[in-house]
């Protein structure tokens, strides 16, 4: 399996728990207004991004359960503290209306970090919908329960955390590739440390 295919698989797994019809593909979601008399629980609305936004429906009903936006959540200093180059940022969106929104950062030495948002009622609901991964023991960061899972392939390894934010999940992924530097990396330790350091940025 190629690195590109693994990245696509990760996005599909992140989005699948929000699909009520059981479809496991990342797809465009039409924008719909709230029914009369109902208001949005949170404001997952567009904010200025550090790159040109190609997709008018990047924020949509599949990922608007929290106002948290990974692409603008961290200062350059906070990213460089983890060896992340703030300039190497990319939108995870591949199509308009994608079920996940967020960003990825390419890092030197054969690994990368991404953080995405997808609507989900809870960690337990998300876990039920994502059974294709190896779930690790939950973390407790302050008073917040954090899900933790991984995927192992011959040429790469991915570790992820899940943090609940209102009606959405924020999933942080660290992927290492088959290189001398990548093999020496500890993706689960890295993603756990990143999540612990910045969990307070993710609203509850």
C-alpha positions in Angstrom: 0.0 0.0 0.0 1.4 3.4 -1.0 1.8 6.4 1.3 -0.9 8.2 -0.6 -3.3 5.3 -0.2 -2.7 5.2 3.5 -3.4 8.9 3.9 -6.7 8.5 2.0 -7.5 5.5 4.2 -6.9 7.6 7.3 -9.3 10.3 6.1 -11.9 7.7 5.3 -11.6 6.1 8.8 -11.8 9.5 10.4 -15.0 10.3 8.6 -16.8 7.0 8.7 -18.2 7.2 12.2 -20.2 10.3 11.1 -21.9 8.4 8.2 -25.3 7.3 9.4 -26.0 5.2 6.3 -22.9 3.1 6.7 -21.1 4.4 3.7 -17.4 4.4 4.2 -16.3 6.9 1.6 -15.3 10.5 2.0 -17.9 12.5 0.0 -19.2 15.9 -0.6 -22.0 17.0 1.7 -24.5 19.6 0.6 -24.9 22.7 2.8 -28.4 22.8 4.5 -30.0 25.5 6.6 -31.1 24.8 10.2 -34.8 23.9 10.5 -37.0 26.8 11.6 -36.7 27.4 15.3 -33.4 25.5 15.6 -30.0 27.0 16.0 -26.6 25.5 15.5 -25.0 24.1 18.7 -21.6 25.6 17.9 -20.2 27.8 15.2 -18.1 25.6 12.9 -18.0 28.5 10.4 -15.3 29.5 8.0 -12.3 31.5 9.3 -9.3 32.9 7.4 -6.8 30.2 6.5 -3.1 30.4 6.0 -3.6 29.4 2.3 -6.1 29.9 -0.5 -9.2 27.9 0.3 -10.2 26.2 -2.9 -13.5 24.8 -1.6 -16.5 27.0 -0.7 -18.1 24.1 1.3 -15.0 23.2 3.2 -17.0 23.8 6.4 -20.2 21.8 6.1 -22.7 19.8 8.1 -20.3 16.8 8.4 -17.6 18.8 10.2 -19.3 21.8 11.8 -19.9 20.3 15.2 -17.1 22.4 16.7 -15.6 25.8 16.0 -12.1 24.4 16.4 -10.0 24.9 13.2 -6.6 23.0 13.3 -5.1 25.0 10.5 -5.0 28.2 12.6 -4.9 26.8 16.1 -1.2 26.8 16.7 1.5 29.5 16.7 4.7 29.0 14.8 6.5 28.6 18.1 4.1 25.9 19.3 4.7 23.9 16.1 8.5 24.3 16.0 8.6 23.1 19.6 7.7 19.7 18.1 10.0 20.0 15.1 7.2 20.9 12.8 7.9 23.4 10.0 4.9 25.8 10.1 5.5 26.7 6.4 4.9 23.1 5.3 1.1 23.2 5.8 -1.5 21.7 3.5 -5.2 21.5 3.5 -6.5 17.9 4.0 -9.5 18.7 1.8 -9.4 17.0 -1.6 -13.0 17.7 -2.7 -15.6 20.3 -1.9 -17.9 19.4 1.0 -15.5 16.8 2.3 -16.5 15.2 5.6 -13.3 16.1 7.3 -11.5 19.4 7.6 -8.1 20.2 8.9 -4.5 20.4 7.9 -1.3 18.3 7.6 2.3 19.4 8.2 5.2 17.5 6.5 8.1 17.2 8.8 11.7 16.2 8.1 13.1 12.7 8.8 10.3 10.7 7.3 7.2 11.5 9.3 4.2 13.9 9.2 1.4 15.2 11.5 -2.2 16.0 10.6 -5.2 17.1 12.6 -8.7 16.8 11.3 -12.3 17.5 12.5 -15.3 15.3 11.8 -18.7 15.3 13.5 -19.2 12.6 16.1 -21.4 12.4 19.2 -18.8 10.8 21.4 -15.6 8.8 21.5 -17.7 5.6 22.1 -19.7 6.3 19.0 -16.6 7.0 17.0 -14.9 3.8 18.2 -17.9 1.7 17.2 -17.7 3.1 13.7 -13.9 2.7 13.3 -13.1 -0.9 14.0 -10.4 -1.4 11.4 -7.7 0.1 13.6 -5.9 -1.2 16.7 -7.3 0.7 19.6 -5.0 1.4 22.5 -5.9 2.2 26.1 -7.6 5.5 26.5 -5.5 8.4 27.9 -6.7 10.7 30.6 -5.5 14.3 30.1 -6.7 16.5 32.9 -10.3 15.5 33.2 -10.7 14.7 29.5 -10.8 11.1 28.1 -8.7 10.7 24.9 -9.1 7.8 22.5 -5.9 6.4 21.0 -5.4 4.0 18.1 -2.9 3.0 15.5 -2.4 1.3 12.1 0.7 -0.7 11.2 1.9 -1.4 7.6 5.1 -2.8 6.3 6.3 0.6 5.0 4.7 3.0 7.5 3.1 3.3 11.0 0.3 5.7 12.1 -0.7 6.6 15.6 -3.7 8.8 16.4 -5.6 10.4 19.2 -9.3 11.4 19.4 -10.5 14.4 21.5 -14.2 15.2 21.8 -15.1 18.9 21.1 -18.8 19.7 21.4 -20.5 17.5 18.7 -17.3 16.7 16.8 -14.1 14.7 17.2 -10.6 16.2 16.7 -8.3 13.5 15.4 -4.5 14.0 15.5 -2.4 11.7 13.4 1.4 11.1 13.3 2.6 8.9 10.5 6.2 7.6 10.0 7.5 6.3 6.8 10.0 3.6 5.9 13.3 5.5 6.2 16.2 5.4 8.6 14.8 8.4 10.4 11.2 7.3 10.2 12.0 3.9 11.7 13.7 5.6 14.7 10.6 7.8 15.3 8.0 6.9 18.0 4.7 8.0 16.4 2.5 7.0 19.4 4.7 8.8 21.9 4.8 11.8 19.6 1.0 12.1 19.1 0.4 11.5 22.8 2.8 14.3 23.7 1.4 16.7 21.1 -2.2 16.0 22.3 -1.3 16.5 26.0 0.6 19.7 25.2 -2.2 21.4 23.3 -5.5 19.8 24.4 -6.6 23.0 26.1 -6.8 24.6 22.6 -9.6 22.2 21.7 -12.9 23.5 23.2 -15.0 21.1 25.1 
